[in-house]
């Protein structure tokens, strides 16, 4: 799912989406700087590379998922200068069970 930059244009409407998450499911939010990261041949990292990377990371926690994606992007760009910001937020759903305190 993609859309306009959040907060960039006043009074812009956004689509709502409801997802049913199962315990262990994750959602990754990222800026276009991830998929538009270019190597020295001016080739984008791209959504396909991101999906391939994420498919191998299904059992990692959020922190390691982000670190692994960043590593994958860095392997793609190598020595090319960074041309855009790269921001990610990964949220992992642990389930609906309340945490019991002692």
N, CA, C and O atoms as CSV, one atom per row, in Angstrom:
chain,resi,resn,atom,element,x,y,z
A,1,UNK,N,N,0.844,-1.155,0.000
A,1,UNK,CA,C,0.000,0.000,0.000
A,1,UNK,C,C,0.896,1.226,0.000
A,1,UNK,O,O,1.880,1.281,0.737
A,2,UNK,N,N,0.566,2.186,-0.805
A,2,UNK,CA,C,1.331,3.429,-0.825
A,2,UNK,C,C,0.367,4.600,-0.900
A,2,UNK,O,O,-0.821,4.428,-1.172
A,3,UNK,N,N,0.882,5.768,-0.662
A,3,UNK,CA,C,0.043,6.952,-0.693
A,3,UNK,C,C,0.884,8.193,-0.533
A,3,UNK,O,O,2.113,8.128,-0.533
A,4,UNK,N,N,0.220,9.328,-0.395
A,4,UNK,CA,C,0.950,10.586,-0.254
A,4,UNK,C,C,1.664,10.670,1.093
A,4,UNK,O,O,1.340,9.954,2.040
A,5,UNK,N,N,2.622,11.549,1.144
A,5,UNK,CA,C,3.382,11.770,2.372
A,5,UNK,C,C,2.436,12.253,3.465
A,5,UNK,O,O,1.654,13.180,3.251
A,6,UNK,N,N,2.506,11.635,4.619
A,6,UNK,CA,C,1.638,12.002,5.734
A,6,UNK,C,C,2.036,13.381,6.250
A,6,UNK,O,O,3.199,13.623,6.572
A,7,UNK,N,N,1.057,14.277,6.323
A,7,UNK,CA,C,1.271,15.602,6.881
A,7,UNK,C,C,1.861,16.624,5.931
A,7,UNK,O,O,2.056,17.775,6.321
A,8,UNK,N,N,2.153,16.241,4.688
A,8,UNK,CA,C,2.789,17.176,3.758
A,8,UNK,C,C,1.809,18.195,3.188
A,8,UNK,O,O,2.190,19.327,2.890
A,9,UNK,N,N,0.552,17.798,3.037
A,9,UNK,CA,C,-0.461,18.674,2.455
A,9,UNK,C,C,-1.633,18.753,3.421
A,9,UNK,O,O,-2.190,17.730,3.821
A,10,UNK,N,N,-2.002,19.968,3.791
A,10,UNK,CA,C,-3.108,20.163,4.736
A,10,UNK,C,C,-4.418,19.672,4.131
A,10,UNK,O,O,-4.661,19.828,2.935
A,11,UNK,N,N,-5.248,19.082,4.969
A,11,UNK,CA,C,-6.598,18.633,4.612
A,11,UNK,C,C,-6.626,17.617,3.468
A,11,UNK,O,O,-7.590,17.568,2.704
A,12,UNK,N,N,-5.603,16.834,3.353
A,12,UNK,CA,C,-5.571,15.769,2.362
A,12,UNK,C,C,-6.247,14.542,2.953
A,12,UNK,O,O,-6.033,14.225,4.123
A,13,UNK,N,N,-7.048,13.854,2.174
A,13,UNK,CA,C,-7.712,12.656,2.699
A,13,UNK,C,C,-6.860,11.422,2.388
A,13,UNK,O,O,-6.158,11.361,1.379
A,14,UNK,N,N,-6.947,10.465,3.272
A,14,UNK,CA,C,-6.194,9.222,3.141
A,14,UNK,C,C,-7.158,8.052,3.168
A,14,UNK,O,O,-8.246,8.141,3.735
A,15,UNK,N,N,-6.750,6.953,2.550
A,15,UNK,CA,C,-7.549,5.732,2.597
A,15,UNK,C,C,-7.371,5.056,3.945
A,15,UNK,O,O,-6.293,5.089,4.537
A,16,UNK,N,N,-8.447,4.443,4.419
A,16,UNK,CA,C,-8.356,3.627,5.629
A,16,UNK,C,C,-8.253,2.173,5.218
A,16,UNK,O,O,-8.815,1.760,4.203
A,17,UNK,N,N,-7.545,1.416,5.999
A,17,UNK,CA,C,-7.382,-0.002,5.734
A,17,UNK,C,C,-7.413,-0.737,7.063
A,17,UNK,O,O,-6.722,-0.357,8.008
A,18,UNK,N,N,-8.207,-1.775,7.132
A,18,UNK,CA,C,-8.271,-2.604,8.325
A,18,UNK,C,C,-7.619,-3.940,8.007
A,18,UNK,O,O,-7.954,-4.585,7.013
A,19,UNK,N,N,-6.700,-4.344,8.845
A,19,UNK,CA,C,-6.010,-5.618,8.672
A,19,UNK,C,C,-6.261,-6.503,9.882
A,19,UNK,O,O,-6.303,-6.022,11.015
A,20,UNK,N,N,-6.426,-7.780,9.641
A,20,UNK,CA,C,-6.507,-8.738,10.737
A,20,UNK,C,C,-5.115,-9.342,10.887
A,20,UNK,O,O,-4.600,-9.997,9.982
A,21,UNK,N,N,-4.529,-9.106,12.041
A,21,UNK,CA,C,-3.187,-9.613,12.300
A,21,UNK,C,C,-3.246,-10.836,13.196
A,21,UNK,O,O,-4.038,-10.903,14.136
A,22,UNK,N,N,-2.410,-11.782,12.893
A,22,UNK,CA,C,-2.249,-12.964,13.729
A,22,UNK,C,C,-1.009,-12.774,14.591
A,22,UNK,O,O,-0.096,-12.046,14.203
A,23,UNK,N,N,-0.962,-13.414,15.751
A,23,UNK,CA,C,0.240,-13.303,16.576
A,23,UNK,C,C,1.492,-13.634,15.764
A,23,UNK,O,O,1.549,-14.647,15.066
A,24,UNK,N,N,2.484,-12.764,15.869
A,24,UNK,CA,C,3.729,-12.936,15.125
A,24,UNK,C,C,3.783,-12.159,13.822
A,24,UNK,O,O,4.860,-12.010,13.245
A,25,UNK,N,N,2.635,-11.652,13.338
A,25,UNK,CA,C,2.622,-10.852,12.111
A,25,UNK,C,C,3.292,-9.507,12.352
A,25,UNK,O,O,3.242,-8.964,13.456
A,26,UNK,N,N,3.914,-8.983,11.318
A,26,UNK,CA,C,4.578,-7.682,11.398
A,26,UNK,C,C,4.094,-6.779,10.278
A,26,UNK,O,O,3.670,-7.242,9.219
A,27,UNK,N,N,4.167,-5.478,10.536
A,27,UNK,CA,C,3.899,-4.461,9.520
A,27,UNK,C,C,5.137,-3.582,9.456
A,27,UNK,O,O,5.646,-3.139,10.486
A,28,UNK,N,N,5.623,-3.329,8.237
A,28,UNK,CA,C,6.775,-2.460,8.049
A,28,UNK,C,C,6.326,-1.196,7.329
A,28,UNK,O,O,5.809,-1.254,6.213
A,29,UNK,N,N,6.529,-0.058,7.978
A,29,UNK,CA,C,6.294,1.244,7.366
A,29,UNK,C,C,7.663,1.769,6.948
A,29,UNK,O,O,8.626,1.654,7.706
A,30,UNK,N,N,7.758,2.345,5.752
A,30,UNK,CA,C,9.055,2.827,5.281
A,30,UNK,C,C,8.878,4.000,4.325
A,30,UNK,O,O,7.842,4.141,3.674
A,31,UNK,N,N,9.900,4.828,4.254
A,31,UNK,CA,C,9.882,5.944,3.318
A,31,UNK,C,C,10.376,5.477,1.954
A,31,UNK,O,O,10.963,4.403,1.820
A,32,UNK,N,N,10.126,6.302,0.953
A,32,UNK,CA,C,10.552,5.948,-0.400
A,32,UNK,C,C,12.070,5.900,-0.541
A,32,UNK,O,O,12.584,5.395,-1.538
A,33,UNK,N,N,12.784,6.419,0.442
A,33,UNK,CA,C,14.239,6.333,0.412
A,33,UNK,C,C,14.748,4.905,0.470
A,33,UNK,O,O,15.869,4.628,0.043
A,34,UNK,N,N,13.936,3.994,0.994
A,34,UNK,CA,C,14.320,2.577,1.031
A,34,UNK,C,C,14.269,2.005,-0.383
A,34,UNK,O,O,15.275,1.502,-0.884
A,35,UNK,N,N,13.118,2.079,-1.021
A,35,UNK,CA,C,12.948,1.466,-2.340
A,35,UNK,C,C,13.638,2.253,-3.451
A,35,UNK,O,O,13.935,1.700,-4.510
A,36,UNK,N,N,13.894,3.543,-3.216
A,36,UNK,CA,C,14.548,4.367,-4.235
A,36,UNK,C,C,16.044,4.535,-3.992
A,36,UNK,O,O,16.687,5.365,-4.634
A,37,UNK,N,N,16.600,3.756,-3.074
A,37,UNK,CA,C,18.049,3.785,-2.857
A,37,UNK,C,C,18.731,3.274,-4.126
A,37,UNK,O,O,18.404,2.197,-4.625
A,38,UNK,N,N,19.686,4.062,-4.643
A,38,UNK,CA,C,20.321,3.722,-5.918
A,38,UNK,C,C,21.777,3.316,-5.738
A,38,UNK,O,O,22.488,3.823,-4.870
A,39,UNK,N,N,22.191,2.389,-6.583
A,39,UNK,CA,C,23.598,2.014,-6.617
A,39,UNK,C,C,24.324,2.898,-7.638
A,39,UNK,O,O,23.727,3.820,-8.195
A,40,UNK,N,N,25.593,2.623,-7.879
A,40,UNK,CA,C,26.373,3.456,-8.796
A,40,UNK,C,C,25.925,3.314,-10.247
A,40,UNK,O,O,26.294,4.138,-11.084
A,41,UNK,N,N,25.141,2.293,-10.559
A,41,UNK,CA,C,24.589,2.122,-11.912
A,41,UNK,C,C,23.231,2.803,-12.056
A,41,UNK,O,O,22.550,2.649,-13.069
A,42,UNK,N,N,22.846,3.567,-11.015
A,42,UNK,CA,C,21.559,4.273,-10.989
A,42,UNK,C,C,20.367,3.311,-10.991
A,42,UNK,O,O,19.304,3.639,-11.517
A,43,UNK,N,N,20.546,2.119,-10.400
A,43,UNK,CA,C,19.475,1.132,-10.281
A,43,UNK,C,C,18.863,1.240,-8.889
A,43,UNK,O,O,19.576,1.254,-7.885
A,44,UNK,N,N,17.526,1.318,-8.840
A,44,UNK,CA,C,16.820,1.384,-7.567
A,44,UNK,C,C,16.898,0.052,-6.837
A,44,UNK,O,O,16.981,-1.006,-7.462
A,45,UNK,N,N,16.872,0.110,-5.515
A,45,UNK,CA,C,16.732,-1.103,-4.701
A,45,UNK,C,C,15.392,-1.750,-5.029
A,45,UNK,O,O,15.341,-2.950,-5.300
A,46,UNK,N,N,14.315,-0.986,-5.011
A,46,UNK,CA,C,13.006,-1.416,-5.495
A,46,UNK,C,C,12.175,-2.217,-4.509
A,46,UNK,O,O,12.680,-2.784,-3.540
A,47,UNK,N,N,10.886,-2.241,-4.793
A,47,UNK,CA,C,9.947,-2.980,-3.944
A,47,UNK,C,C,10.181,-4.478,-4.018
A,47,UNK,O,O,10.027,-5.180,-3.019
A,48,UNK,N,N,10.551,-4.977,-5.194
A,48,UNK,CA,C,10.781,-6.419,-5.334
A,48,UNK,C,C,11.930,-6.878,-4.437
A,48,UNK,O,O,11.835,-7.922,-3.792
A,49,UNK,N,N,13.001,-6.112,-4.397
A,49,UNK,CA,C,14.127,-6.464,-3.516
A,49,UNK,C,C,13.716,-6.408,-2.057
A,49,UNK,O,O,14.139,-7.238,-1.253
A,50,UNK,N,N,12.885,-5.420,-1.714
A,50,UNK,CA,C,12.401,-5.311,-0.337
A,50,UNK,C,C,11.560,-6.525,0.033
A,50,UNK,O,O,11.728,-7.088,1.115
A,51,UNK,N,N,10.661,-6.932,-0.851
A,51,UNK,CA,C,9.812,-8.095,-0.581
A,51,UNK,C,C,10.662,-9.353,-0.430
A,51,UNK,O,O,10.444,-10.141,0.490
A,52,UNK,N,N,11.621,-9.545,-1.319
A,52,UNK,CA,C,12.503,-10.717,-1.235
A,52,UNK,C,C,13.249,-10.719,0.097
A,52,UNK,O,O,13.369,-11.757,0.747
A,53,UNK,N,N,13.747,-9.555,0.496
A,53,UNK,CA,C,14.452,-9.447,1.774
A,53,UNK,C,C,13.532,-9.794,2.937
A,53,UNK,O,O,13.915,-10.549,3.831
A,54,UNK,N,N,12.318,-9.244,2.927
A,54,UNK,CA,C,11.379,-9.480,4.031
A,54,UNK,C,C,10.932,-10.933,4.115
A,54,UNK,O,O,10.693,-11.443,5.210
A,55,UNK,N,N,10.817,-11.604,2.977
A,55,UNK,CA,C,10.389,-13.009,2.993
A,55,UNK,C,C,11.381,-13.894,3.732
A,55,UNK,O,O,10.998,-14.942,4.251
A,56,UNK,N,N,12.633,-13.501,3.792
A,56,UNK,CA,C,13.639,-14.301,4.499
A,56,UNK,C,C,13.726,-13.943,5.976
A,56,UNK,O,O,14.470,-14.575,6.726
A,57,UNK,N,N,12.965,-12.927,6.402
A,57,UNK,CA,C,13.080,-12.411,7.768
A,57,UNK,C,C,11.839,-12.653,8.607
A,57,UNK,O,O,11.651,-11.980,9.621
A,58,UNK,N,N,10.999,-13.577,8.224
A,58,UNK,CA,C,9.687,-13.724,8.846
A,58,UNK,C,C,9.719,-14.009,10.335
A,58,UNK,O,O,8.759,-13.677,11.030
A,59,UNK,N,N,10.755,-14.595,10.842
A,59,UNK,CA,C,10.766,-14.968,12.259
A,59,UNK,C,C,11.602,-14.037,13.130
A,59,UNK,O,O,11.824,-14.324,14.306
A,60,UNK,N,N,12.067,-12.924,12.564
A,60,UNK,CA,C,12.881,-11.995,13.342
A,60,UNK,C,C,12.012,-10.983,14.072
A,60,UNK,O,O,10.898,-10.682,13.642
A,61,UNK,N,N,12.525,-10.463,15.175
A,61,UNK,CA,C,11.818,-9.383,15.863
A,61,UNK,C,C,11.968,-8.094,15.055
A,61,UNK,O,O,12.718,-8.047,14.079
A,62,UNK,N,N,11.254,-7.056,15.468
A,62,UNK,CA,C,11.223,-5.800,14.714
A,62,UNK,C,C,12.607,-5.179,14.552
A,62,UNK,O,O,12.966,-4.740,13.459
A,63,UNK,N,N,13.377,-5.141,15.622
A,63,UNK,CA,C,14.706,-4.526,15.561
A,63,UNK,C,C,15.598,-5.220,14.538
A,63,UNK,O,O,16.257,-4.558,13.736
A,64,UNK,N,N,15.621,-6.553,14.565
A,64,UNK,CA,C,16.480,-7.293,13.645
A,64,UNK,C,C,15.942,-7.257,12.215
A,64,UNK,O,O,16.717,-7.327,11.261
A,65,UNK,N,N,14.637,-7.149,12.064
A,65,UNK,CA,C,14.061,-6.996,10.728
A,65,UNK,C,C,14.575,-5.712,10.092
A,65,UNK,O,O,15.041,-5.724,8.953
A,66,UNK,N,N,14.492,-4.604,10.825
A,66,UNK,CA,C,14.959,-3.319,10.294
A,66,UNK,C,C,16.459,-3.366,10.008
A,66,UNK,O,O,16.898,-2.905,8.954
A,67,UNK,N,N,17.244,-3.912,10.923
A,67,UNK,CA,C,18.691,-4.003,10.704
A,67,UNK,C,C,19.003,-4.827,9.456
A,67,UNK,O,O,19.904,-4.478,8.693
A,68,UNK,N,N,18.272,-5.910,9.245
A,68,UNK,CA,C,18.514,-6.765,8.084
A,68,UNK,C,C,18.134,-6.066,6.781
A,68,UNK,O,O,18.832,-6.208,5.777
A,69,UNK,N,N,17.036,-5.314,6.790
A,69,UNK,CA,C,16.646,-4.569,5.589
A,69,UNK,C,C,17.689,-3.494,5.290
A,69,UNK,O,O,18.078,-3.316,4.136
A,70,UNK,N,N,18.143,-2.784,6.309
A,70,UNK,CA,C,19.179,-1.765,6.103
A,70,UNK,C,C,20.441,-2.403,5.522
A,70,UNK,O,O,21.052,-1.843,4.612
A,71,UNK,N,N,20.834,-3.559,6.036
A,71,UNK,CA,C,22.003,-4.267,5.499
A,71,UNK,C,C,21.797,-4.622,4.030
A,71,UNK,O,O,22.719,-4.494,3.224
A,72,UNK,N,N,20.592,-5.067,3.680
A,72,UNK,CA,C,20.286,-5.417,2.295
A,72,UNK,C,C,20.366,-4.191,1.385
A,72,UNK,O,O,20.906,-4.264,0.281
A,73,UNK,N,N,19.826,-3.070,1.853
A,73,UNK,CA,C,19.904,-1.824,1.076
A,73,UNK,C,C,21.365,-1.415,0.908
A,73,UNK,O,O,21.770,-1.026,-0.188
A,74,UNK,N,N,22.162,-1.495,1.972
A,74,UNK,CA,C,23.580,-1.122,1.891
A,74,UNK,C,C,24.343,-2.019,0.921
A,74,UNK,O,O,25.225,-1.543,0.206
A,75,UNK,N,N,24.018,-3.309,0.887
A,75,UNK,CA,C,24.672,-4.211,-0.074
A,75,UNK,C,C,24.320,-3.814,-1.506
A,75,UNK,O,O,25.131,-3.985,-2.417
A,76,UNK,N,N,23.120,-3.288,-1.703
A,76,UNK,CA,C,22.699,-2.863,-3.043
A,76,UNK,C,C,23.415,-1.581,-3.468
A,76,UNK,O,O,23.921,-1.498,-4.586
A,77,UNK,N,N,23.460,-0.594,-2.594
A,77,UNK,CA,C,24.015,0.709,-2.990
A,77,UNK,C,C,25.544,0.733,-2.958
A,77,UNK,O,O,26.164,1.540,-3.651
A,78,UNK,N,N,26.145,-0.131,-2.172
A,78,UNK,CA,C,27.603,-0.177,-2.004
A,78,UNK,C,C,28.164,1.207,-1.708
A,78,UNK,O,O,27.860,1.776,-0.659
A,79,UNK,N,N,28.969,1.759,-2.598
A,79,UNK,CA,C,29.640,3.035,-2.334
A,79,UNK,C,C,28.895,4.248,-2.883
A,79,UNK,O,O,29.409,5.365,-2.818
A,80,UNK,N,N,27.709,4.050,-3.415
A,80,UNK,CA,C,26.944,5.184,-3.954
A,80,UNK,C,C,26.506,6.094,-2.809
A,80,UNK,O,O,26.179,5.607,-1.728
A,81,UNK,N,N,26.497,7.403,-3.031
A,81,UNK,CA,C,26.048,8.314,-1.971
A,81,UNK,C,C,24.552,8.158,-1.711
A,81,UNK,O,O,23.777,7.887,-2.628
A,82,UNK,N,N,24.163,8.331,-0.465
A,82,UNK,CA,C,22.745,8.246,-0.110
A,82,UNK,C,C,22.036,9.468,-0.675
A,82,UNK,O,O,22.457,10.600,-0.434
A,83,UNK,N,N,20.955,9.245,-1.430
A,83,UNK,CA,C,20.274,10.344,-2.112
A,83,UNK,C,C,18.979,10.772,-1.430
A,83,UNK,O,O,18.387,11.782,-1.812
A,84,UNK,N,N,18.534,10.024,-0.432
A,84,UNK,CA,C,17.268,10.337,0.236
A,84,UNK,C,C,17.316,9.762,1.648
A,84,UNK,O,O,18.154,8.917,1.967
A,85,UNK,N,N,16.400,10.239,2.482
A,85,UNK,CA,C,16.331,9.692,3.838
A,85,UNK,C,C,15.808,8.262,3.786
A,85,UNK,O,O,15.042,7.901,2.892
A,86,UNK,N,N,16.224,7.471,4.736
A,86,UNK,CA,C,15.752,6.092,4.869
A,86,UNK,C,C,15.208,5.948,6.281
A,86,UNK,O,O,15.954,5.968,7.261
A,87,UNK,N,N,13.903,5.803,6.360
A,87,UNK,CA,C,13.230,5.665,7.653
A,87,UNK,C,C,12.354,4.423,7.625
A,87,UNK,O,O,11.686,4.147,6.628
A,88,UNK,N,N,12.358,3.671,8.728
A,88,UNK,CA,C,11.515,2.483,8.835
A,88,UNK,C,C,10.949,2.362,10.241
A,88,UNK,O,O,11.578,2.747,11.226
A,89,UNK,N,N,9.752,1.819,10.300
A,89,UNK,CA,C,9.105,1.485,11.566
A,89,UNK,C,C,8.499,0.108,11.379
A,89,UNK,O,O,7.674,-0.094,10.488
A,90,UNK,N,N,8.899,-0.835,12.209
A,90,UNK,CA,C,8.373,-2.195,12.133
A,90,UNK,C,C,7.616,-2.489,13.423
A,90,UNK,O,O,8.141,-2.321,14.524
A,91,UNK,N,N,6.384,-2.928,13.264
A,91,UNK,CA,C,5.535,-3.257,14.412
A,91,UNK,C,C,5.179,-4.734,14.321
A,91,UNK,O,O,4.698,-5.208,13.292
A,92,UNK,N,N,5.420,-5.449,15.402
A,92,UNK,CA,C,5.093,-6.876,15.443
A,92,UNK,C,C,3.952,-7.091,16.421
A,92,UNK,O,O,4.018,-6.654,17.570
A,93,UNK,N,N,2.896,-7.773,15.957
A,93,UNK,CA,C,1.729,-8.059,16.789
A,93,UNK,C,C,1.999,-9.330,17.584
A,93,UNK,O,O,2.250,-10.391,17.012
A,94,UNK,N,N,1.945,-9.211,18.903
A,94,UNK,CA,C,2.246,-10.354,19.767
A,94,UNK,C,C,1.008,-11.130,20.181
A,94,UNK,O,O,1.129,-12.241,20.699
A,95,UNK,N,N,-0.165,-10.583,19.970
A,95,UNK,CA,C,-1.404,-11.266,20.328
A,95,UNK,C,C,-2.234,-10.448,21.286
A,95,UNK,O,O,-1.827,-9.373,21.726
A,96,UNK,N,N,-3.399,-10.966,21.603
A,96,UNK,CA,C,-4.344,-10.263,22.464
A,96,UNK,C,C,-4.294,-10.689,23.917
A,96,UNK,O,O,-5.045,-10.158,24.735
A,97,UNK,N,N,-3.438,-11.625,24.259
A,97,UNK,CA,C,-3.395,-12.101,25.638
A,97,UNK,C,C,-2.839,-11.021,26.549
A,97,UNK,O,O,-1.778,-10.461,26.274
A,98,UNK,N,N,-3.551,-10.723,27.636
A,98,UNK,CA,C,-3.028,-9.710,28.558
A,98,UNK,C,C,-1.772,-10.225,29.253
A,98,UNK,O,O,-1.615,-11.422,29.496
A,99,UNK,N,N,-0.902,-9.300,29.560
A,99,UNK,CA,C,0.312,-9.651,30.296
A,99,UNK,C,C,-0.041,-9.683,31.777
A,99,UNK,O,O,-0.557,-8.708,32.324
A,100,UNK,N,N,0.237,-10.793,32.409
A,100,UNK,CA,C,-0.080,-10.937,33.831
A,100,UNK,C,C,1.085,-10.434,34.666
A,100,UNK,O,O,2.240,-10.768,34.405
A,101,UNK,N,N,0.775,-9.637,35.661
A,101,UNK,CA,C,1.819,-9.163,36.565
A,101,UNK,C,C,1.790,-10.005,37.830
A,101,UNK,O,O,0.790,-10.655,38.135
A,102,UNK,N,N,2.873,-9.986,38.546
A,102,UNK,CA,C,2.959,-10.772,39.780
A,102,UNK,C,C,2.478,-9.977,40.941
A,102,UNK,O,O,2.474,-10.471,42.068
